[in-house]
Amino acid sequence: MDEKELVDRFYQAFDATLTILWSATKAFLSEKETPLKESVEQFREAMKARVANAEQIIAKADKNDAEKRFVNLVLPFQTVVLGIEALLFRMLTKVRMRILISEKAFGELRNLFKIMEGQLRNTKDYVQTKNPHLKQAIREGMEQMMTLADNYAMIHHERLIAGVCVPEASYLYVDMTDAFKRVSRALVDFAERF
């Protein structure tokens, strides 16, 4: 692996993630199970393709500089992937089981999606350009995500106590906000290591 392949691999992974998430979010908001299920499968396949032969590179005794960087980036990248996968599965569960989520909660989730989308886009561009302003924007996105997700969680807790939210929706909502935060932190970690 050389530097160009390293950059291309991660650039393409984040590009594919953005495309798939856009489709998944659209399917989630319109409550369409089949396109959402297809997005989950596309995401899995796209990520497998981007980390192909990772185990061989990790096990390799004599790594060049690009391979060493790749190994250093695998953990935060996997954390991003697992967080997005968790988010996609919660979305699919909500649609499949027809769990009702209030318009307010949908609006909050839309806001968190927008922040994550911005962070993903900035990370994708940072991989290619190493622009320090993008790296700072990724960190600022995380700070915004943490503040907003925590505020939403407190408001949601109050809705649950008041009986406005049902427990099934509560579980999914809290899991989704946690997944957003996990992805957000991992994107910062990835950018710091890149």
C-alpha positions as CSV (number, residue, x, y, z in Angstrom):
1,M,0.0,0.0,0.0
2,D,1.2,3.5,-0.8
3,E,0.1,6.9,0.3
4,K,-2.2,7.4,-2.7
5,E,-4.0,4.1,-2.1
6,L,-4.4,5.0,1.6
7,V,-6.0,8.3,0.8
8,D,-8.2,6.8,-2.0
9,R,-9.4,4.0,0.2
10,F,-10.6,6.3,3.0
11,Y,-11.8,9.0,0.7
12,Q,-14.0,6.5,-1.2
13,A,-15.2,5.0,2.1
14,F,-16.5,8.3,3.4
15,D,-17.9,9.2,0.0
16,A,-19.8,6.0,-0.2
17,T,-21.0,6.5,3.4
18,L,-22.4,9.9,2.6
19,T,-24.3,8.6,-0.4
20,I,-25.7,5.6,1.4
21,L,-26.7,7.6,4.5
22,W,-28.5,10.1,2.3
23,S,-30.6,7.3,0.8
24,A,-31.1,5.6,4.2
25,T,-32.2,8.9,5.9
26,K,-34.7,9.5,3.1
27,A,-36.1,6.0,3.5
28,F,-36.3,6.4,7.3
29,L,-38.1,9.7,7.2
30,S,-40.6,8.3,4.7
31,E,-40.8,5.0,6.6
32,K,-39.9,2.8,3.6
33,E,-38.5,-0.5,4.8
34,T,-37.2,-2.0,1.5
35,P,-34.9,0.9,0.5
36,L,-33.7,1.2,4.1
37,K,-32.9,-2.5,4.2
38,E,-31.0,-2.1,0.9
39,S,-29.0,0.8,2.3
40,V,-27.9,-1.3,5.3
41,E,-26.7,-4.0,2.9
42,Q,-25.0,-1.5,0.6
43,F,-23.2,0.1,3.6
44,R,-21.9,-3.3,4.7
45,E,-20.6,-4.2,1.3
46,A,-19.1,-0.8,0.7
47,M,-17.2,-0.9,4.0
48,K,-16.0,-4.5,3.5
49,A,-14.6,-3.4,0.1
50,R,-12.8,-0.4,1.7
51,V,-11.0,-2.5,4.4
52,A,-10.3,-5.4,2.1
53,N,-7.0,-7.1,3.1
54,A,-6.8,-5.1,6.3
55,E,-5.9,-8.2,8.3
56,Q,-3.0,-9.0,6.0
57,I,-1.7,-5.4,6.3
58,I,-2.0,-5.5,10.1
59,A,-0.3,-8.9,10.4
60,K,2.5,-7.9,8.0
61,A,5.9,-7.6,9.9
62,D,7.6,-5.2,7.6
63,K,5.2,-2.3,7.0
64,N,5.9,0.8,5.0
65,D,4.8,4.3,6.3
66,A,1.4,4.2,4.6
67,E,0.7,0.7,6.0
68,K,1.6,1.9,9.5
69,R,-0.7,4.8,9.1
70,F,-3.4,2.5,7.8
71,V,-3.1,0.3,10.9
72,N,-3.3,3.4,13.1
73,L,-6.5,4.5,11.4
74,V,-8.3,1.1,11.4
75,L,-9.7,1.4,15.0
76,P,-11.3,4.9,14.7
77,F,-12.6,4.0,11.2
78,Q,-14.1,0.7,12.6
79,T,-15.7,2.8,15.4
80,V,-17.3,5.1,12.7
81,V,-18.5,2.1,10.8
82,L,-20.0,0.3,13.8
83,G,-21.7,3.5,15.0
84,I,-23.3,4.1,11.6
85,E,-24.3,0.4,11.4
86,A,-26.0,0.7,14.8
87,L,-27.8,3.8,13.7
88,L,-29.0,2.1,10.4
89,F,-30.2,-0.9,12.4
90,R,-32.1,1.3,14.8
91,M,-33.7,3.1,11.9
92,L,-34.6,-0.2,10.3
93,T,-36.1,-1.5,13.6
94,K,-38.2,1.6,13.9
95,V,-39.6,1.3,10.4
96,R,-40.0,-2.4,10.5
97,M,-41.9,-2.5,13.8
98,R,-43.8,0.7,12.9
99,I,-42.8,2.4,16.2
100,L,-44.2,5.9,16.4
101,I,-41.8,8.7,17.0
102,S,-43.1,12.2,17.5
103,E,-42.5,15.0,14.9
104,K,-40.4,16.7,17.5
105,A,-38.2,13.7,17.8
106,F,-38.0,13.3,14.0
107,G,-36.9,17.0,13.8
108,E,-34.2,16.4,16.5
109,L,-32.9,13.3,14.6
110,R,-32.9,15.3,11.4
111,N,-30.7,18.0,13.1
112,L,-28.3,15.3,14.3
113,F,-28.1,13.7,10.8
114,K,-27.2,17.1,9.4
115,I,-24.4,17.6,11.9
116,M,-23.1,14.0,11.2
117,E,-23.3,14.6,7.4
118,G,-21.2,17.8,7.8
119,Q,-18.6,15.9,9.8
120,L,-18.5,13.1,7.3
121,R,-18.2,15.5,4.4
122,N,-15.4,17.4,6.2
123,T,-13.6,14.2,7.1
124,K,-13.8,13.0,3.5
125,D,-12.4,16.3,2.3
126,Y,-9.7,16.4,5.0
127,V,-8.5,13.0,4.0
128,Q,-7.7,14.4,0.5
129,T,-6.5,17.9,1.4
130,K,-5.3,17.8,5.0
131,N,-6.7,21.3,5.4
132,P,-6.4,22.3,9.1
133,H,-9.7,24.3,8.8
134,L,-11.6,21.1,7.9
135,K,-10.0,19.3,10.9
136,Q,-11.2,22.1,13.2
137,A,-14.6,21.9,11.6
138,I,-14.8,18.2,12.4
139,R,-14.0,19.0,16.0
140,E,-16.5,21.8,16.1
141,G,-19.1,19.4,14.7
142,M,-18.4,17.0,17.5
143,E,-18.8,19.7,20.1
144,Q,-22.1,20.8,18.5
145,M,-23.2,17.1,18.3
146,M,-22.5,16.4,22.0
147,T,-24.3,19.6,23.2
148,L,-27.3,19.0,21.0
149,A,-27.6,15.3,21.6
150,D,-27.3,15.7,25.4
151,N,-29.9,18.5,25.3
152,Y,-32.2,16.4,23.2
153,A,-31.8,13.5,25.6
154,M,-32.8,15.6,28.6
155,I,-35.9,16.9,26.7
156,H,-36.7,13.4,25.6
157,H,-36.5,12.2,29.2
158,E,-39.0,14.8,30.2
159,R,-41.3,13.8,27.4
160,L,-41.1,10.1,28.5
161,I,-41.9,11.1,32.1
162,A,-44.9,13.2,30.9
163,G,-46.1,10.2,28.9
164,V,-45.7,11.9,25.5
165,C,-43.2,9.3,24.4
166,V,-43.7,5.6,24.5
167,P,-41.0,3.3,26.0
168,E,-40.3,1.5,22.7
169,A,-39.6,4.8,20.9
170,S,-37.6,5.9,23.8
171,Y,-35.2,3.0,23.6
172,L,-34.6,3.6,19.9
173,Y,-34.3,7.3,20.2
174,V,-31.7,7.1,23.0
175,D,-29.8,4.4,21.1
176,M,-29.8,6.6,18.0
177,T,-28.5,9.7,19.8
178,D,-25.8,7.5,21.4
179,A,-24.8,6.2,17.9
180,F,-24.6,9.8,16.6
181,K,-22.3,10.7,19.5
182,R,-20.1,7.6,19.0
183,V,-19.6,8.4,15.3
184,S,-18.9,12.0,16.0
185,R,-16.1,11.2,18.5
186,A,-14.7,8.6,16.2
187,L,-14.5,11.1,13.3
188,V,-12.5,13.5,15.4
189,D,-10.2,10.6,16.5
190,F,-9.8,9.6,12.8
191,A,-8.9,13.1,11.7
192,E,-6.4,13.5,14.6
193,R,-4.6,10.3,13.6
194,F,-4.7,11.0,9.8
